[in-house]
Amino acid sequence: MGRAHHMHYLAWFELGRTELLRAAGVAYSEIEQEGVMLPVSNVEIEYRSPVGYDGTVDVYTRVSRVRSRTVTFSYLAARAETGEALATGSTQLVCTNPEGRPRRIPPHLLAVLESLLDADFDWPDS
């Protein structure tokens, strides 16, 4: 699979993560205004099947691990028409200050992330 496909999955995963947090009442812009940055520190993607140029993809996202300074999100990209798994993946984000130094996740954000931990919002069985 080419580099362009890798970028699609990373962009889709980022959208899934952003939408999950927004649905939980957390906007990246607001936490960044508080001096909390969440850069991605690790990415894993397992490809199962090609998307195809005209394919429609559903992306499922959940919080799979929360620590004092890191949070891990898991993803499933599935063919919208059939539910066939196209790729699975995860991203680990590390909490930093604006200068890039690691810091603890603030209590209010930690509480939201822990409330999402392994909550299977519309997560398919596949």
KEVO-616783 format. One record per residue (C-alpha): residue number from 1; x, y, z. Coordinates in nm, 4 decimals, m for minus. Layout:
! residues N
   vexvex          x          y          z
      NUM          X          Y          Z
...
This chain:
! residues 126
   vexvex          x          y          z
        1     0.0000     0.0000     0.0000
        2     0.1426     0.3368    m0.0984
        3     0.2311     0.6326     0.1183
        4    m0.0858     0.8178     0.0080
        5    m0.2997     0.5442     0.1631
        6    m0.1023     0.5683     0.4887
        7    m0.1805     0.9394     0.5002
        8    m0.5508     0.8760     0.4418
        9    m0.5697     0.6460     0.7416
       10    m0.3784     0.8867     0.9649
       11    m0.6084     1.1724     0.8608
       12    m0.9183     0.9575     0.9142
       13    m0.7936     0.8476     1.2558
       14    m0.7310     1.2095     1.3533
       15    m1.0843     1.3032     1.2490
       16    m1.2233     1.0121     1.4503
       17    m1.0257     1.1182     1.7569
       18    m1.1307     1.4818     1.7225
       19    m1.4979     1.3885     1.6810
       20    m1.4926     1.1490     1.9775
       21    m1.3481     1.4176     2.2040
       22    m1.5866     1.6817     2.0689
       23    m1.8836     1.4528     2.1393
       24    m1.7528     1.4189     2.4965
       25    m1.7389     1.7979     2.5324
       26    m1.3655     1.8467     2.4718
       27    m1.2404     2.0722     2.1911
       28    m0.8700     2.0683     2.1031
       29    m0.8764     2.4478     2.0670
       30    m0.9991     2.4889     2.4249
       31    m0.7441     2.2574     2.5844
       32    m0.4643     2.4178     2.3823
       33    m0.5734     2.7590     2.5146
       34    m0.5194     2.6101     2.8619
       35    m0.1586     2.5250     2.7688
       36    m0.2272     2.1544     2.7132
       37    m0.0862     1.9989     2.3966
       38    m0.1527     1.6403     2.2865
       39     0.0960     1.5543     2.0105
       40     0.0993     1.2023     1.8684
       41     0.4000     1.0091     1.9956
       42     0.3315     0.6663     1.8420
       43     0.1240     0.5311     1.5511
       44     0.0414     0.1721     1.4597
       45    m0.1643     0.0666     1.1572
       46    m0.2456    m0.2854     1.0410
       47    m0.3758    m0.3015     0.6853
       48    m0.6279    m0.5719     0.6028
       49    m0.7813    m0.4815     0.2680
       50    m0.7427    m0.1998     0.0127
       51    m0.9964     0.0816     0.0172
       52    m1.0325     0.1387    m0.3559
       53    m1.0681     0.4815    m0.5130
       54    m1.4456     0.5133    m0.4842
       55    m1.4787     0.3368    m0.1497
       56    m1.6664     0.4910     0.1409
       57    m1.5075     0.4330     0.4807
       58    m1.6539     0.4395     0.8319
       59    m1.4015     0.5071     1.1083
       60    m1.4723     0.3859     1.4620
       61    m1.2721     0.5348     1.7484
       62    m1.2363     0.4581     2.1175
       63    m1.0064     0.5371     2.4080
       64    m0.8160     0.2187     2.4897
       65    m0.5603     0.3311     2.7516
       66    m0.5185     0.6279     2.9842
       67    m0.2122     0.7042     3.1957
       68    m0.1133     1.0172     3.3872
       69     0.0704     1.1651     3.0857
       70    m0.0474     0.9609     2.7857
       71    m0.3687     0.8488     2.6194
       72    m0.4080     0.5812     2.3524
       73    m0.6885     0.5738     2.0979
       74    m0.7819     0.2657     1.8940
       75    m0.9411     0.2752     1.5500
       76    m1.1196     0.0536     1.3026
       77    m1.1631     0.1668     0.9423
       78    m1.4375    m0.0357     0.7746
       79    m1.5914    m0.0399     0.4274
       80    m1.9182     0.1496     0.4753
       81    m2.1178    m0.0690     0.2380
       82    m2.0246    m0.4052     0.3910
       83    m1.8617    m0.3395     0.7287
       84    m1.5484    m0.5230     0.6104
       85    m1.2458    m0.4215     0.8175
       86    m0.9965    m0.2326     0.6019
       87    m0.7473    m0.1348     0.8723
       88    m0.7068    m0.1195     1.2476
       89    m0.4752     0.1073     1.4328
       90    m0.3836     0.3070     1.7366
       91    m0.2240     0.6367     1.8239
       92    m0.0612     0.7271     2.1530
       93    m0.0692     1.0942     2.2473
       94     0.1537     1.2462     2.5118
       95     0.0443     1.5455     2.7153
       96     0.2903     1.8347     2.6992
       97     0.3070     2.2019     2.7802
       98     0.3360     2.4506     2.4886
       99     0.7165     2.4143     2.4973
      100     0.6885     2.0405     2.4379
      101     0.7796     1.9236     2.7878
      102     0.5758     1.6282     2.9192
      103     0.3186     1.7169     3.1819
      104     0.0346     1.5410     3.3581
      105    m0.3036     1.5368     3.1876
      106    m0.5176     1.7949     3.3732
      107    m0.7777     1.6390     3.6086
      108    m1.0833     1.7556     3.4113
      109    m0.9458     1.6124     3.0852
      110    m0.8297     1.2953     3.2584
      111    m1.1843     1.2425     3.3915
      112    m1.3309     1.2731     3.0405
      113    m1.0735     1.0356     2.8922
      114    m1.1302     0.7801     3.1682
      115    m1.5069     0.8021     3.1123
      116    m1.4449     0.7087     2.7476
      117    m1.2082     0.4239     2.8324
      118    m1.3161     0.1186     2.6319
      119    m1.6677     0.2563     2.5896
      120    m1.7843     0.0771     2.2759
      121    m1.9813     0.3591     2.1136
      122    m2.1112     0.1910     1.7960
      123    m1.7929    m0.0189     1.7817
      124    m1.8622    m0.3155     1.5537
      125    m1.7983    m0.6711     1.6638
      126    m1.5417    m0.7418     1.3902
